[in-house]
């Protein structure tokens, strides 16, 4: 520690970086903040301290999602490591492994999929450092890496990470580490892993080594069409509806509604159906259509919505919903706690039983539209997944999944029109927690800007799209909306 303190003056750690260094090693550290705070530099300083203090017992893994992303970190690592440890540090550019004169090692690695994790399987590290955390679409690979934290007694095992708001992993990072009520710079226990953490926020204002005015101008240019993302980058705001695909059309004031009671559909005229949906009367006496929309998943989450299509009437909440509006009343989302992109691996009979319970709660038949993929035959006597659902008491029709981008455009239109008195909109109950935790934060596909980045937790959005395109088309045609 003394060696590092003496040498590090040459590389001038900022006050923020010094505060990060002051957090005891017994705590994992999450440097989650706006862009420009020099978090990567702080992360590398923490690695250098670990190397200096623990010598040959220090085995460090530094990861980013892509090899391209490692290049800038390698440049910064050269500055830090050679400044602290001198020219005796050896770096193998082929293996991306640093060897230090005291016997410690630091490996730079890429982690994009379970296949790329195989190279770390069974290996032991005393410190795992992850940079650009929100580039990972879910927590699955990160949690796998935590299983590699192993060292001899007396050596602290630590995980440190850095990341910015925005990106495909914004939702899971925000839900797991930000929206938990824990104060900044104070230890807390993360619910999923039970590890003790400290969250260390920052913004570009914490970095005196950059021209801050020029940096703000560059961020403004990069996010010119995305003011909410710009706000997140500048102010470390994780509570925004991340300005990716739907942020400019989602407003909680317009779209979110308070829960309706299931007594509303009890006035259903059982036996009167359109496309499998049970009709029920609103306060005005007009008949709505109520139905299921389903996105199947096992390793990925499965999502089911109770959807209601308005004939143009006043609903139980006393609000008028224009003709053709869709209301998501309730949901069933089978995801691992604190991981919005990983499913519970339920079997079809297990899932069907829960869907039937949800339908019974709302006094409707378990019928509706679903992901086209479940209608593909398994090539066995079991038939398709849709056949398995039907045998278990749930009936689905195809949702025309091929129309992905037109479906997003229709969904955006309905979200934008929510709250208008004379055009249909899409409204989502507060009950639909998975929807509100994922859809507003979905990133845009960088290679195809008209599409959602499917690496993120898009299952609730897909399920909504199925309800809009699949059932909406059939029902609108039949009841003349």
C-alpha positions in Angstrom: 0.0 0.0 0.0 2.9 2.3 0.9 4.6 1.6 -2.5 1.4 2.4 -4.4 0.8 5.6 -2.4 4.3 6.8 -3.1 4.3 6.1 -6.8 0.7 7.0 -7.6 1.4 10.7 -7.1 3.0 10.6 -10.6 -0.4 9.7 -12.1 -2.4 12.1 -10.0 -5.6 10.2 -8.9 -8.6 12.4 -8.7 -10.5 13.0 -5.5 -13.1 10.5 -6.8 -10.5 7.9 -7.5 -8.9 8.4 -4.1 -12.3 7.9 -2.5 -12.7 4.6 -4.4 -9.3 3.5 -3.2 -10.3 4.3 0.4 -13.2 1.7 0.3 -12.0 -1.4 2.2 -11.3 -4.5 0.1 -13.8 -6.4 2.1 -16.5 -4.7 0.1 -17.2 -5.2 -3.6 -17.2 -1.8 -5.4 -19.6 -0.6 -8.1 -18.5 2.5 -9.9 -21.8 3.3 -11.6 -21.9 6.8 -13.0 -22.3 9.2 -15.9 -19.7 9.3 -18.6 -16.4 10.9 -18.3 -15.8 10.3 -14.6 -12.6 8.3 -15.2 -14.1 5.1 -13.7 -11.9 2.8 -15.9 -8.8 4.6 -14.6 -10.0 4.1 -11.0 -10.7 0.5 -11.7 -7.1 0.0 -12.9 -5.8 1.8 -9.9 -7.7 -0.6 -7.6 -6.2 -3.5 -9.6 -2.7 -2.1 -9.1 -3.2 -1.8 -5.4 -4.4 -5.4 -5.2 -1.3 -6.5 -7.0 1.0 -4.4 -4.8 -0.5 -5.7 -1.6 -1.0 -9.4 -2.3 1.9 -10.2 -4.6 2.0 -13.7 -5.9 -1.4 -14.4 -4.4 -3.0 -11.8 -6.6 -4.6 -13.3 -9.7 -6.8 -10.6 -11.4 -9.2 -10.9 -14.3 -10.2 -7.7 -16.1 -13.1 -8.1 -18.6 -15.0 -6.2 -21.2 -17.6 -7.6 -23.5 -15.5 -7.2 -26.7 -11.8 -7.3 -27.5 -12.2 -3.9 -29.2 -13.3 -2.5 -25.9 -10.1 -3.7 -24.3 -7.8 -1.5 -26.4 -8.3 1.8 -24.5 -8.1 0.0 -21.2 -4.8 -1.6 -22.3 -3.4 1.8 -23.0 -4.4 3.1 -19.6 -3.0 0.0 -17.9 0.4 0.5 -19.5 0.5 4.0 -18.0 -0.5 2.9 -14.5 1.4 -0.4 -14.2 4.7 0.9 -15.6 4.4 4.1 -13.4 3.9 2.0 -10.3 6.0 -1.1 -10.9 8.6 0.0 -13.4 9.9 -1.6 -16.5 10.0 -5.1 -15.0 6.3 -5.5 -15.7 5.9 -7.9 -18.7 2.9 -7.8 -21.0 2.1 -10.6 -23.4 -0.1 -9.0 -26.1 -1.1 -12.5 -27.5 -2.5 -13.8 -24.2 -3.2 -10.3 -22.8 -1.6 -11.3 -19.5 0.5 -8.9 -17.3 3.2 -10.4 -15.2 4.5 -8.4 -12.2 7.9 -8.7 -10.5 6.2 -9.7 -7.2 4.6 -12.8 -8.9 1.1 -11.3 -9.4 -0.8 -11.6 -12.7 -3.5 -9.6 -14.4 -5.4 -11.0 -17.4 -7.4 -8.9 -19.8 -10.3 -11.0 -21.2 -13.4 -10.8 -23.4 -16.7 -12.1 -22.3 -19.6 -12.1 -24.7 -21.4 -15.5 -24.3 -21.4 -18.7 -22.4 -19.1 -20.0 -25.0 -16.5 -17.3 -24.3 -16.9 -18.0 -20.6 -15.5 -21.5 -21.2 -11.9 -20.2 -21.2 -12.4 -19.1 -17.6 -14.3 -22.2 -16.4 -12.7 -23.8 -13.4 -10.0 -21.1 -13.0 -9.4 -19.1 -9.8 -9.1 -15.3 -9.4 -8.7 -13.2 -6.3 -10.2 -10.1 -8.0 -12.6 -9.9 -10.9 -13.0 -6.5 -12.5 -15.7 -5.8 -15.1 -15.7 -2.6 -17.2 -18.7 -1.2 -19.1 -21.1 -3.3 -17.1 -24.2 -2.1 -19.0 -22.9 -3.5 -22.2 -23.9 -6.9 -20.8 -27.6 -7.6 -21.6 -28.2 -9.5 -18.3 -26.4 -10.6 -15.2 -25.9 -14.2 -16.2 -22.3 -14.1 -17.3 -21.3 -11.8 -14.5 -22.8 -14.1 -11.9 -20.9 -17.0 -13.5 -17.6 -15.1 -13.1 -18.3 -14.6 -9.4 -18.0 -18.3 -9.0 -14.3 -18.0 -10.1 -13.5 -15.9 -7.0 -11.2 -18.3 -5.1 -7.9 -17.8 -3.3 -6.0 -19.1 -0.3 -7.1 -18.0 3.2 -6.3 -14.4 4.1 -6.6 -13.0 0.6 -9.7 -10.9 0.1 -11.9 -11.9 -2.7 -13.3 -8.9 -4.5 -15.5 -7.9 -7.4 -15.4 -4.4 -8.8 -17.3 -3.0 -11.8 -17.7 0.2 -13.7 -20.5 1.3 -16.0 -22.6 4.1 -17.4 -26.4 4.5 -17.5 -27.8 3.5 -20.9 -26.9 0.5 -23.0 -28.5 -2.8 -23.4 -28.0 -3.8 -19.8 -29.3 -0.5 -18.2 -32.5 -2.2 -16.9 -30.9 -5.1 -15.0 -28.1 -2.9 -13.6 -30.5 -0.2 -12.4 -32.9 -2.7 -10.9 -30.2 -4.7 -9.1 -27.9 -2.0 -7.9 -29.5 1.4 -8.1 -33.3 1.1 -7.3 -32.7 -0.8 -4.0 -32.9 2.1 -1.6 -29.2 1.8 -0.5 -27.3 5.1 -0.1 -24.3 5.9 -2.1 -20.9 5.2 -0.5 -22.5 3.0 2.2 -22.2 -0.8 2.4 -25.2 -2.8 1.5 -25.9 -6.5 0.9 -27.0 -7.3 -2.7 -30.1 -9.5 -2.6 -29.2 -11.9 -5.4 -25.6 -12.8 -4.6 -25.6 -11.8 -0.9 -22.3 -10.0 -1.4 -21.5 -6.8 0.5 -21.2 -3.9 -1.9 -20.5 -0.1 -2.0 -21.9 2.0 -4.8 -19.6 4.8 -5.9 -21.3 7.3 -8.3 -19.5 9.9 -10.4 -20.0 12.3 -13.3 -17.7 14.1 -15.7 -17.5 16.9 -13.1 -15.4 14.5 -10.9 -12.7 14.4 -13.6 -10.5 17.5 -13.6 -8.2 16.0 -16.2 -10.6 16.7 -19.1 -11.8 19.8 -20.8 -15.3 19.6 -19.2 -17.0 22.1 -21.5 -15.6 20.4 -24.6 -16.6 17.0 -23.2 -20.2 18.1 -22.6 -20.3 19.4 -26.2 -19.2 16.0 -27.5 -21.8 14.2 -25.5 -24.5 16.6 -26.7 -23.5 15.8 -30.3 -23.5 12.1 -29.6 -27.0 12.1 -28.0 -28.5 14.9 -30.1 -31.7 13.0 -30.7 -31.9 11.5 -27.3 -32.2 14.1 -24.5 -32.9 11.6 -21.8 -29.8 9.6 -22.6 -27.8 12.8 -22.5 -29.2 13.6 -19.1 -28.2 10.1 -17.9 -24.7 10.5 -19.2 -24.2 14.0 -17.8 -26.0 13.7 -14.4 -25.8 9.9 -13.7 -29.6 9.6 -13.8 -30.6 6.0 -13.7 -34.2 6.7 -13.0 -35.1 8.0 -16.4 -36.9 5.9 -19.0 -33.6 5.3 -20.8 -33.8 7.1 -24.1 -33.4 4.2 -26.3 -36.4 2.8 -28.3 -39.5 3.8 -26.5 -38.4 6.6 -24.1 -39.7 9.4 -26.4 -43.2 7.9 -26.5 -43.6 6.5 -22.9 -44.8 8.8 -20.2 -46.0 7.3 -16.9 -48.5 10.1 -16.5 -50.2 9.2 -19.8 -49.5 5.4 -20.1 -49.6 4.1 -16.5 -53.0 3.4 -15.0 -54.0 2.3 -11.5 -55.0 -1.4 -11.2 -58.5 -2.4 -12.0 -60.4 -4.9 -9.8 -61.2 -8.3 -11.4 -64.9 -7.6 -10.6 -65.1 -5.7 -13.9 -65.0 -8.8 -16.1 -67.6 -10.6 -13.9 -70.2 -8.9 -16.0 -68.9 -10.9 -18.9 -71.3 -12.5 -21.3 -69.8 -15.9 -21.3 -70.2 -17.6 -24.6 -70.0 -14.4 -26.6 -66.4 -14.4 -28.0 -64.4 -12.8 -30.8 -61.2 -14.6 -31.7 -61.2 -16.5 -28.4 -61.7 -13.3 -26.3 -64.5 -13.0 -23.8 -66.6 -9.9 -24.1 -67.6 -7.9 -21.0 -69.5 -4.7 -20.4 -68.0 -1.4 -19.3 -69.9 1.1 -17.1 -71.5 2.5 -20.2 -72.8 -0.9 -21.3 -70.5 -1.2 -24.2 -68.6 -4.5 -24.6 -64.9 -4.8 -24.5 -62.8 -7.8 -25.6 -60.5 -9.3 -23.0 -57.8 -11.9 -24.0 -54.3 -13.2 -23.3 -51.1 -12.3 -25.1 -48.1 -14.7 -24.5 -44.4 -14.8 -25.2 -43.1 -18.3 -24.4 -39.8 -18.8 -22.7 -38.0 -21.4 -20.6 -34.3 -20.4 -20.3 -35.6 -16.9 -21.1 -38.6 -15.4 -19.2 -42.1 -16.3 -20.2 -44.5 -13.3 -20.2 -48.3 -13.4 -20.4 -50.6 -10.3 -20.3 -54.3 -9.9 -19.7 -55.2 -7.5 -22.5 -58.4 -5.5 -22.9 -59.6 -3.9 -26.1 -61.8 -0.9 -25.7 -65.0 -0.3 -27.8 -64.8 3.4 -26.9 -66.3 3.7 -23.4 -65.7 4.6 -19.8 -63.9 1.9 -17.8 -64.2 1.0 -14.1 -61.5 3.6 -13.3 -63.9 6.3 -14.5 -61.7 7.1 -17.5 -62.7 7.1 -21.1 -60.6 4.9 -23.4 -61.1 5.7 -27.1 -62.2 2.9 -29.4 -59.3 0.6 -30.3 -57.3 1.3 -27.2 -55.5 -1.6 -25.6 -55.1 -1.9 -21.8 -52.6 -4.3 -20.2 -54.4 -5.2 -17.0 -52.2 -7.8 -15.4 -49.1 -10.0 -16.1 -47.4 -13.3 -15.4 -43.6 -13.0 -15.8 -41.4 -16.0 -15.0 -38.0 -14.6 -14.5 -35.2 -15.2 -11.9 -35.4 -12.6 -9.1 -33.1 -9.7 -9.9 -32.4 -11.0 -13.4 -34.9 -9.7 -15.9 -33.5 -11.7 -18.8 -33.3 -15.2 -17.3 -36.3 -17.6 -17.1 -37.3 -20.1 -14.4 -37.3 -23.0 -16.8 -40.9 -23.9 -16.1 -42.4 -26.8 -18.1 -45.5 -26.1 -20.3 -47.9 -27.8 -17.8 -46.5 -25.6 -14.9 -46.8 -22.5 -17.0 -50.3 -23.4 -18.3 -51.5 -23.9 -14.7 -50.4 -20.4 -13.7 -51.9 -18.9 -16.8 -55.2 -20.6 -16.0 -55.1 -19.2 -12.5 -54.5 -15.8 -13.8 -57.4 -16.1 -16.3 -59.7 -17.4 -13.5 -58.7 -14.4 -11.4 -59.9 -12.2 -14.2 -62.9 -14.4 -15.0 -61.9 -15.0 -18.6 -61.1 -18.0 -20.7 -57.4 -18.9 -21.0 -57.3 -18.0 -24.7 -55.4 -15.5 -26.8 -52.4 -15.0 -29.1 -48.8 -16.1 -28.7 -45.3 -16.2 -30.2 -45.4 -17.9 -33.6 -42.5 -20.1 -32.6 -44.6 -22.2 -30.3 -46.6 -23.6 -33.2 -43.5 -25.3 -34.8 -43.7 -29.1 -34.5 -41.2 -30.9 -32.3 -41.2 -33.8 -34.8 -42.6 -36.1 -32.0 -45.9 -37.3 -30.7 -46.0 -34.3 -28.4 -46.5 -32.0 -31.4 -45.8 -28.3 -30.8 -45.6 -26.3 -27.7 -48.9 -24.8 -28.6 -50.3 -28.4 -28.7 -48.9 -29.0 -25.2 -50.6 -25.8 -24.0 -53.9 -26.9 -25.5 -53.7 -30.2 -23.8 -53.1 -28.4 -20.5 -56.1 -26.2 -21.0 -54.7 -23.0 -22.7 -55.5 -22.1 -26.3 -53.3 -19.8 -28.4 -53.4 -18.4 -31.9 -50.5 -17.2 -34.0 -49.5 -13.6 -33.4 -47.8 -12.9 -36.8 -44.4 -12.5 -35.2 -42.7 -12.0 -38.6 -44.0 -8.4 -38.6 -41.4 -7.3 -36.0 -40.6 -3.7 -37.1 -44.2 -2.8 -38.1 -45.3 -4.2 -34.8 -42.8 -1.8 -33.0 -44.1 1.1 -35.0 -47.7 0.3 -34.1 -46.7 0.0 -30.5 -44.9 3.3 -30.5 -47.9 4.9 -32.2 -50.3 3.6 -29.5 -47.9 4.7 -26.7 -47.6 8.2 -28.2 -51.3 8.5 -28.5 -52.1 7.4 -24.9 -54.0 10.1 -23.1 -55.6 11.5 -26.3 -59.4 11.7 -26.1 -60.1 10.8 -29.7 -57.5 8.2 -30.9 -56.6 4.8 -29.5 -53.7 4.4 -27.1 -51.8 1.7 -25.2 -52.2 1.8 -21.4 -50.4 -0.4 -18.9 -51.5 -1.1 -15.3 -49.2 -0.6 -12.4 -49.7 -4.3 -11.8 -47.4 -5.1 -14.8 -44.2 -4.7 -12.9 -42.1 -6.6 -15.5 -43.3 -4.3 -18.3 -42.4 -1.2 -16.4 -39.0 -2.6 -15.3 -38.0 -3.5 -18.9 -39.9 -1.8 -21.8 -39.0 1.8 -21.0 -35.3 0.9 -20.8 -35.0 -1.3 -23.9 -32.1 -0.2 -26.1 -32.2 0.4 -29.9 -30.4 -2.0 -32.1 -27.3 -0.1 -33.2 -27.2 -2.1 -36.5 -30.9 -1.7 -37.2 -32.2 1.5 -35.6 -35.8 0.7 -36.4 -35.6 -2.4 -34.2 -35.2 -3.2 -30.5 -31.9 -4.7 -29.4 -33.0 -8.3 -28.8 -30.1 -9.0 -26.4 -31.9 -7.1 -23.7 -35.0 -8.2 -21.7 -37.4 -7.6 -24.6 -39.9 -10.3 -23.6 -42.5 -8.0 -22.2 -42.3 -5.8 -25.2 -42.6 -8.8 -27.5 -45.6 -10.0 -25.7 -47.2 -6.5 -26.0 -46.4 -6.5 -29.7 -48.1 -9.9 -30.2 -51.2 -8.6 -28.5 -51.2 -5.5 -30.7 -50.5 -7.2 -34.1 -52.1 -10.6 -33.6 -55.3 -10.1 -31.8 -55.8 -6.5 -32.6 -55.9 -7.2 -36.3 -58.5 -10.0 -36.0 -60.7 -8.3 -33.5 -60.7 -4.9 -35.2 -61.8 -6.5 -38.4 -64.6 -8.5 -36.7 -66.1 -5.8 -34.4 -65.6 -2.9 -36.8 -63.1 -0.7 -34.9 
